[in-house]
């Protein structure tokens, strides 16, 4: 009884955590990442699975329990669609995907709720459900394997890959146990522990976004002026046609639309504007353009605009704070730090030298003999 109580307690906590994940995804991420809605659907399916496979849950007849069974047993389909949406930017949901989900949900309902009416049919549907669950879990693993090299460039991407692999593995083990005739009660607590681990990992990913880390020595190099460089060309030799197109769209947003000026701009918001996954944009910025992180990428454009304004004699009377805010910085202190790290000068010193150099060049031009 103690193990059963622990099992039920874990499942209750899992349901609450998954519902929190769904709320965060729908409220915070649906406008940022196109896979957020499917992630929320996966959370609902996980909560329904935790309920419908709990000890003493009534599955002997059709009734109020059927919706929980339908949602829980169709989770392998949602997992596969979620993995595709994350790692395949060309993927879009179709009507036949809904048809597959309905078929899986129907198999689950007949398998779990049809024993009293059609025991032979329910047994056969159970075998089909287990086989289909294994197939969709393997498809999700294959899709994850195709996208993990780029996803592994970020902490969030590595956690997401671990989550997808973990859920797929649990589905494989549970479905395999069903095909082997292993009683569900014997693995119920193990399944509850797995669900709890997935829920906690999801909560950590959604609510506590891991910060980007700079490479060792990058901060010291920047402070000493060794990190100075000119902007990298947006299109380097060697990228694929798709990468070149993405880099060109990114260049348009940054140089024409000046998106770096937007207050509160995050890599997620920029990825949404480009219509690509966040991890892929991060890879373009880090590997394609050579920036150490997203903030360094933004500051490159902001600092270039600020330096052009400070060197403009026509803006000599414009306060440094106004120039910093116009370029996208939120206050003067971070602007001064970034500017000093990039140029080795304060903004005021840079302005004085730039304008003095232009005046000297102008005077030399005037006195130069014909």
Secondary structure as a PSIPRED ss2 file (coil, helix, strand):
# PSIPRED VFORMAT (PSIPRED V4.0)

   1 X C   1.000  0.000  0.000
   2 X H   0.000  1.000  0.000
   3 X H   0.000  1.000  0.000
   4 X H   0.000  1.000  0.000
   5 X H   0.000  1.000  0.000
   6 X H   0.000  1.000  0.000
   7 X H   0.000  1.000  0.000
   8 X H   0.000  1.000  0.000
   9 X H   0.000  1.000  0.000
  10 X H   0.000  1.000  0.000
  11 X H   0.000  1.000  0.000
  12 X H   0.000  1.000  0.000
  13 X H   0.000  1.000  0.000
  14 X H   0.000  1.000  0.000
  15 X H   0.000  1.000  0.000
  16 X H   0.000  1.000  0.000
  17 X H   0.000  1.000  0.000
  18 X H   0.000  1.000  0.000
  19 X H   0.000  1.000  0.000
  20 X H   0.000  1.000  0.000
  21 X H   0.000  1.000  0.000
  22 X H   0.000  1.000  0.000
  23 X H   0.000  1.000  0.000
  24 X H   0.000  1.000  0.000
  25 X H   0.000  1.000  0.000
  26 X H   0.000  1.000  0.000
  27 X H   0.000  1.000  0.000
  28 X H   0.000  1.000  0.000
  29 X H   0.000  1.000  0.000
  30 X C   1.000  0.000  0.000
  31 X C   1.000  0.000  0.000
  32 X C   1.000  0.000  0.000
  33 X C   1.000  0.000  0.000
  34 X C   1.000  0.000  0.000
  35 X C   1.000  0.000  0.000
  36 X H   0.000  1.000  0.000
  37 X H   0.000  1.000  0.000
  38 X H   0.000  1.000  0.000
  39 X H   0.000  1.000  0.000
  40 X H   0.000  1.000  0.000
  41 X H   0.000  1.000  0.000
  42 X H   0.000  1.000  0.000
  43 X H   0.000  1.000  0.000
  44 X H   0.000  1.000  0.000
  45 X H   0.000  1.000  0.000
  46 X H   0.000  1.000  0.000
  47 X H   0.000  1.000  0.000
  48 X H   0.000  1.000  0.000
  49 X H   0.000  1.000  0.000
  50 X H   0.000  1.000  0.000
  51 X H   0.000  1.000  0.000
  52 X H   0.000  1.000  0.000
  53 X C   1.000  0.000  0.000
  54 X C   1.000  0.000  0.000
  55 X C   1.000  0.000  0.000
  56 X C   1.000  0.000  0.000
  57 X C   1.000  0.000  0.000
  58 X C   1.000  0.000  0.000
  59 X C   1.000  0.000  0.000
  60 X C   1.000  0.000  0.000
  61 X C   1.000  0.000  0.000
  62 X C   1.000  0.000  0.000
  63 X C   1.000  0.000  0.000
  64 X C   1.000  0.000  0.000
  65 X C   1.000  0.000  0.000
  66 X H   0.000  1.000  0.000
  67 X H   0.000  1.000  0.000
  68 X H   0.000  1.000  0.000
  69 X H   0.000  1.000  0.000
  70 X H   0.000  1.000  0.000
  71 X H   0.000  1.000  0.000
  72 X H   0.000  1.000  0.000
  73 X H   0.000  1.000  0.000
  74 X C   1.000  0.000  0.000
  75 X H   0.000  1.000  0.000
  76 X H   0.000  1.000  0.000
  77 X H   0.000  1.000  0.000
  78 X H   0.000  1.000  0.000
  79 X H   0.000  1.000  0.000
  80 X H   0.000  1.000  0.000
  81 X H   0.000  1.000  0.000
  82 X H   0.000  1.000  0.000
  83 X H   0.000  1.000  0.000
  84 X H   0.000  1.000  0.000
  85 X H   0.000  1.000  0.000
  86 X H   0.000  1.000  0.000
  87 X H   0.000  1.000  0.000
  88 X C   1.000  0.000  0.000
  89 X C   1.000  0.000  0.000
  90 X C   1.000  0.000  0.000
  91 X C   1.000  0.000  0.000
  92 X C   1.000  0.000  0.000
  93 X C   1.000  0.000  0.000
  94 X C   1.000  0.000  0.000
  95 X H   0.000  1.000  0.000
  96 X H   0.000  1.000  0.000
  97 X H   0.000  1.000  0.000
  98 X H   0.000  1.000  0.000
  99 X H   0.000  1.000  0.000
 100 X H   0.000  1.000  0.000
 101 X H   0.000  1.000  0.000
 102 X H   0.000  1.000  0.000
 103 X H   0.000  1.000  0.000
 104 X H   0.000  1.000  0.000
 105 X H   0.000  1.000  0.000
 106 X H   0.000  1.000  0.000
 107 X H   0.000  1.000  0.000
 108 X H   0.000  1.000  0.000
 109 X H   0.000  1.000  0.000
 110 X H   0.000  1.000  0.000
 111 X H   0.000  1.000  0.000
 112 X H   0.000  1.000  0.000
 113 X H   0.000  1.000  0.000
 114 X C   1.000  0.000  0.000
 115 X C   1.000  0.000  0.000
 116 X C   1.000  0.000  0.000
 117 X C   1.000  0.000  0.000
 118 X C   1.000  0.000  0.000
 119 X H   0.000  1.000  0.000
 120 X H   0.000  1.000  0.000
 121 X H   0.000  1.000  0.000
 122 X H   0.000  1.000  0.000
 123 X H   0.000  1.000  0.000
 124 X H   0.000  1.000  0.000
 125 X H   0.000  1.000  0.000
 126 X H   0.000  1.000  0.000
 127 X H   0.000  1.000  0.000
 128 X H   0.000  1.000  0.000
 129 X H   0.000  1.000  0.000
 130 X H   0.000  1.000  0.000
 131 X H   0.000  1.000  0.000
 132 X H   0.000  1.000  0.000
 133 X H   0.000  1.000  0.000
 134 X H   0.000  1.000  0.000
 135 X H   0.000  1.000  0.000
 136 X H   0.000  1.000  0.000
 137 X H   0.000  1.000  0.000
 138 X H   0.000  1.000  0.000
 139 X H   0.000  1.000  0.000
 140 X H   0.000  1.000  0.000
 141 X H   0.000  1.000  0.000
 142 X H   0.000  1.000  0.000
 143 X H   0.000  1.000  0.000
 144 X H   0.000  1.000  0.000
 145 X H   0.000  1.000  0.000
 146 X H   0.000  1.000  0.000
 147 X H   0.000  1.000  0.000
 148 X H   0.000  1.000  0.000
 149 X H   0.000  1.000  0.000
 150 X H   0.000  1.000  0.000
 151 X H   0.000  1.000  0.000
 152 X C   1.000  0.000  0.000
 153 X C   1.000  0.000  0.000
 154 X C   1.000  0.000  0.000
 155 X H   0.000  1.000  0.000
 156 X H   0.000  1.000  0.000
 157 X H   0.000  1.000  0.000
 158 X H   0.000  1.000  0.000
 159 X H   0.000  1.000  0.000
 160 X H   0.000  1.000  0.000
 161 X H   0.000  1.000  0.000
 162 X H   0.000  1.000  0.000
 163 X H   0.000  1.000  0.000
 164 X H   0.000  1.000  0.000
 165 X H   0.000  1.000  0.000
 166 X H   0.000  1.000  0.000
 167 X H   0.000  1.000  0.000
 168 X H   0.000  1.000  0.000
 169 X H   0.000  1.000  0.000
 170 X H   0.000  1.000  0.000
 171 X H   0.000  1.000  0.000
 172 X H   0.000  1.000  0.000
 173 X H   0.000  1.000  0.000
 174 X H   0.000  1.000  0.000
 175 X H   0.000  1.000  0.000
 176 X H   0.000  1.000  0.000
 177 X H   0.000  1.000  0.000
 178 X H   0.000  1.000  0.000
 179 X H   0.000  1.000  0.000
 180 X H   0.000  1.000  0.000
 181 X C   1.000  0.000  0.000
 182 X C   1.000  0.000  0.000
 183 X C   1.000  0.000  0.000
 184 X H   0.000  1.000  0.000
 185 X H   0.000  1.000  0.000
 186 X H   0.000  1.000  0.000
 187 X H   0.000  1.000  0.000
 188 X H   0.000  1.000  0.000
 189 X H   0.000  1.000  0.000
 190 X H   0.000  1.000  0.000
 191 X H   0.000  1.000  0.000
 192 X H   0.000  1.000  0.000
 193 X H   0.000  1.000  0.000
 194 X H   0.000  1.000  0.000
 195 X H   0.000  1.000  0.000
 196 X H   0.000  1.000  0.000
 197 X H   0.000  1.000  0.000
 198 X H   0.000  1.000  0.000
 199 X H   0.000  1.000  0.000
 200 X H   0.000  1.000  0.000
 201 X H   0.000  1.000  0.000
 202 X H   0.000  1.000  0.000
 203 X H   0.000  1.000  0.000
 204 X H   0.000  1.000  0.000
 205 X H   0.000  1.000  0.000
 206 X H   0.000  1.000  0.000
 207 X H   0.000  1.000  0.000
 208 X C   1.000  0.000  0.000
 209 X C   1.000  0.000  0.000
 210 X C   1.000  0.000  0.000
 211 X C   1.000  0.000  0.000
 212 X C   1.000  0.000  0.000
 213 X C   1.000  0.000  0.000
 214 X C   1.000  0.000  0.000
 215 X C   1.000  0.000  0.000
 216 X C   1.000  0.000  0.000
 217 X C   1.000  0.000  0.000
 218 X H   0.000  1.000  0.000
 219 X H   0.000  1.000  0.000
 220 X H   0.000  1.000  0.000
 221 X H   0.000  1.000  0.000
 222 X H   0.000  1.000  0.000
 223 X H   0.000  1.000  0.000
 224 X C   1.000  0.000  0.000
 225 X C   1.000  0.000  0.000
 226 X C   1.000  0.000  0.000
 227 X C   1.000  0.000  0.000
 228 X C   1.000  0.000  0.000
 229 X C   1.000  0.000  0.000
 230 X C   1.000  0.000  0.000
 231 X C   1.000  0.000  0.000
 232 X C   1.000  0.000  0.000
 233 X C   1.000  0.000  0.000
 234 X C   1.000  0.000  0.000
 235 X C   1.000  0.000  0.000
 236 X C   1.000  0.000  0.000
 237 X C   1.000  0.000  0.000
 238 X C   1.000  0.000  0.000
 239 X C   1.000  0.000  0.000
 240 X C   1.000  0.000  0.000
 241 X H   0.000  1.000  0.000
 242 X H   0.000  1.000  0.000
 243 X H   0.000  1.000  0.000
 244 X H   0.000  1.000  0.000
 245 X H   0.000  1.000  0.000
 246 X H   0.000  1.000  0.000
 247 X H   0.000  1.000  0.000
 248 X H   0.000  1.000  0.000
 249 X H   0.000  1.000  0.000
 250 X H   0.000  1.000  0.000
 251 X H   0.000  1.000  0.000
 252 X H   0.000  1.000  0.000
 253 X H   0.000  1.000  0.000
 254 X H   0.000  1.000  0.000
 255 X H   0.000  1.000  0.000
 256 X H   0.000  1.000  0.000
 257 X C   1.000  0.000  0.000
 258 X C   1.000  0.000  0.000
 259 X H   0.000  1.000  0.000
 260 X H   0.000  1.000  0.000
 261 X H   0.000  1.000  0.000
 262 X C   1.000  0.000  0.000
 263 X C   1.000  0.000  0.000
 264 X C   1.000  0.000  0.000
 265 X C   1.000  0.000  0.000
 266 X C   1.000  0.000  0.000
 267 X H   0.000  1.000  0.000
 268 X H   0.000  1.000  0.000
 269 X H   0.000  1.000  0.000
 270 X H   0.000  1.000  0.000
 271 X H   0.000  1.000  0.000
 272 X H   0.000  1.000  0.000
 273 X H   0.000  1.000  0.000
 274 X H   0.000  1.000  0.000
 275 X C   1.000  0.000  0.000
 276 X C   1.000  0.000  0.000
 277 X C   1.000  0.000  0.000
 278 X H   0.000  1.000  0.000
 279 X H   0.000  1.000  0.000
 280 X H   0.000  1.000  0.000
 281 X H   0.000  1.000  0.000
 282 X H   0.000  1.000  0.000
 283 X H   0.000  1.000  0.000
 284 X H   0.000  1.000  0.000
 285 X H   0.000  1.000  0.000
 286 X H   0.000  1.000  0.000
 287 X H   0.000  1.000  0.000
 288 X H   0.000  1.000  0.000
 289 X C   1.000  0.000  0.000
 290 X C   1.000  0.000  0.000
 291 X C   1.000  0.000  0.000
 292 X C   1.000  0.000  0.000
 293 X C   1.000  0.000  0.000
 294 X H   0.000  1.000  0.000
 295 X H   0.000  1.000  0.000
 296 X H   0.000  1.000  0.000
 297 X H   0.000  1.000  0.000
 298 X H   0.000  1.000  0.000
 299 X H   0.000  1.000  0.000
 300 X H   0.000  1.000  0.000
 301 X H   0.000  1.000  0.000
 302 X H   0.000  1.000  0.000
 303 X H   0.000  1.000  0.000
 304 X H   0.000  1.000  0.000
 305 X H   0.000  1.000  0.000
 306 X H   0.000  1.000  0.000
 307 X H   0.000  1.000  0.000
 308 X H   0.000  1.000  0.000
 309 X H   0.000  1.000  0.000
 310 X H   0.000  1.000  0.000
 311 X C   1.000  0.000  0.000
 312 X C   1.000  0.000  0.000
 313 X H   0.000  1.000  0.000
 314 X H   0.000  1.000  0.000
 315 X H   0.000  1.000  0.000
 316 X C   1.000  0.000  0.000
 317 X C   1.000  0.000  0.000
 318 X C   1.000  0.000  0.000
 319 X C   1.000  0.000  0.000
 320 X H   0.000  1.000  0.000
 321 X H   0.000  1.000  0.000
 322 X H   0.000  1.000  0.000
 323 X H   0.000  1.000  0.000
 324 X H   0.000  1.000  0.000
 325 X H   0.000  1.000  0.000
 326 X H   0.000  1.000  0.000
 327 X H   0.000  1.000  0.000
 328 X C   1.000  0.000  0.000
 329 X C   1.000  0.000  0.000
 330 X C   1.000  0.000  0.000
 331 X C   1.000  0.000  0.000
 332 X H   0.000  1.000  0.000
 333 X H   0.000  1.000  0.000
 334 X H   0.000  1.000  0.000
 335 X H   0.000  1.000  0.000
 336 X H   0.000  1.000  0.000
 337 X H   0.000  1.000  0.000
 338 X H   0.000  1.000  0.000
 339 X H   0.000  1.000  0.000
 340 X H   0.000  1.000  0.000
 341 X H   0.000  1.000  0.000
 342 X H   0.000  1.000  0.000
 343 X H   0.000  1.000  0.000
 344 X C   1.000  0.000  0.000
 345 X C   1.000  0.000  0.000
 346 X C   1.000  0.000  0.000
 347 X H   0.000  1.000  0.000
 348 X H   0.000  1.000  0.000
 349 X H   0.000  1.000  0.000
 350 X H   0.000  1.000  0.000
 351 X H   0.000  1.000  0.000
 352 X H   0.000  1.000  0.000
 353 X H   0.000  1.000  0.000
 354 X H   0.000  1.000  0.000
 355 X H   0.000  1.000  0.000
 356 X H   0.000  1.000  0.000
 357 X H   0.000  1.000  0.000
 358 X H   0.000  1.000  0.000
 359 X H   0.000  1.000  0.000
 360 X H   0.000  1.000  0.000
 361 X H   0.000  1.000  0.000
 362 X H   0.000  1.000  0.000
 363 X H   0.000  1.000  0.000
 364 X H   0.000  1.000  0.000
 365 X H   0.000  1.000  0.000
 366 X H   0.000  1.000  0.000
 367 X H   0.000  1.000  0.000
 368 X C   1.000  0.000  0.000
 369 X C   1.000  0.000  0.000
 370 X C   1.000  0.000  0.000
